[in-house]
Amino acid sequence: MEPITLLNSAQFNLTLNRLCQEIIEHYDTGEECVIIGLQPRGIQLGRRIVQHLENIESSLAIKYGEIDVSLYRDDFRRREVVTMKESKMDFIIEDKRVILVDDVLYTGRTIRAGLDAILDYGRPKEVQLLVLIDRRFSRQLPIEAKYIGKKVDSIASQKVSVEWKDSEGEDKVMLFTEKE
């Protein structure tokens, strides 16, 4: 089956802008808000969101960090090799409103690991989730995103691929059926 384009480059950019406008609606100054990208693919979306926010509203004071959740995952002992990435968090999240960022929300297990990981940096006032793609019918945990780029109904044999201009040459989101 041919891949299906969920977001082309123009739609991708519009979606990022809409997500940023939603954040601005909730956080006028951004002082009480922090954005945290989850390794590995959530950091690309997190960085892009912060860049767009700065372009839209330069007076926003939102801090940005990145967390590797590899050791917090419930399946890390089942993997033969665990590749660690660098976490970059030079601030405490005590009493802050945290927006966790990941590219695709699928089972919810990466987000659960992210929730565990951020507690090493303090106790947030609130945690919200921002995702580019929400695969709605695949949850293993009761996790829901507040900021959603696009909702997709997909089956387990399908894979969502988010491609970035910086690394793959073009911003787009594709839906593939994996070969059995």
Secondary structure in CASP SS format (residue, H / E / C, confidence):
PFRMAT SS
TARGET T0000
AUTHOR 0000-0000-0000
METHOD secondary structure of the structure
MODEL  1
M C 1.00
E C 1.00
P C 1.00
I E 1.00
T E 1.00
L E 1.00
L E 1.00
N C 1.00
S H 1.00
A H 1.00
Q H 1.00
F H 1.00
N H 1.00
L H 1.00
T H 1.00
L H 1.00
N H 1.00
R H 1.00
L H 1.00
C H 1.00
Q H 1.00
E H 1.00
I H 1.00
I H 1.00
E H 1.00
H H 1.00
Y C 1.00
D C 1.00
T C 1.00
G C 1.00
E C 1.00
E C 1.00
C E 1.00
V E 1.00
I E 1.00
I E 1.00
G E 1.00
L E 1.00
Q C 1.00
P C 1.00
R C 1.00
G H 1.00
I H 1.00
Q H 1.00
L H 1.00
G H 1.00
R H 1.00
R H 1.00
I H 1.00
V H 1.00
Q H 1.00
H H 1.00
L H 1.00
E H 1.00
N H 1.00
I H 1.00
E C 1.00
S C 1.00
S C 1.00
L C 1.00
A C 1.00
I C 1.00
K E 1.00
Y E 1.00
G E 1.00
E E 1.00
I E 1.00
D C 1.00
V C 1.00
S H 1.00
L H 1.00
Y H 1.00
R C 1.00
D C 1.00
D C 1.00
F H 1.00
R H 1.00
R H 1.00
R C 1.00
E C 1.00
V C 1.00
V C 1.00
T C 1.00
M C 1.00
K C 1.00
E C 1.00
S C 1.00
K E 1.00
M C 1.00
D C 1.00
F C 1.00
I C 1.00
I C 1.00
E C 1.00
D C 1.00
K C 1.00
R E 1.00
V E 1.00
I E 1.00
L E 1.00
V E 1.00
D E 1.00
D E 1.00
V E 1.00
L E 1.00
Y C 1.00
T C 1.00
G C 1.00
R H 1.00
T H 1.00
I H 1.00
R H 1.00
A H 1.00
G H 1.00
L H 1.00
D H 1.00
A H 1.00
I H 1.00
L H 1.00
D H 1.00
Y H 1.00
G C 1.00
R C 1.00
P C 1.00
K C 1.00
E E 1.00
V E 1.00
Q E 1.00
L E 1.00
L E 1.00
V E 1.00
L E 1.00
I E 1.00
D E 1.00
R E 1.00
R H 1.00
F H 1.00
S H 1.00
R C 1.00
Q C 1.00
L C 1.00
P C 1.00
I C 1.00
E C 1.00
A C 1.00
K C 1.00
Y E 1.00
I E 1.00
G E 1.00
K E 1.00
K E 1.00
V E 1.00
D C 1.00
S C 1.00
I C 1.00
A C 1.00
S C 1.00
Q E 1.00
K E 1.00
V E 1.00
S E 1.00
V E 1.00
E E 1.00
W C 1.00
K H 1.00
D H 1.00
S H 1.00
E H 1.00
G C 1.00
E C 1.00
D C 1.00
K E 1.00
V E 1.00
M E 1.00
L E 1.00
F E 1.00
T E 1.00
E C 1.00
K C 1.00
E C 1.00
END
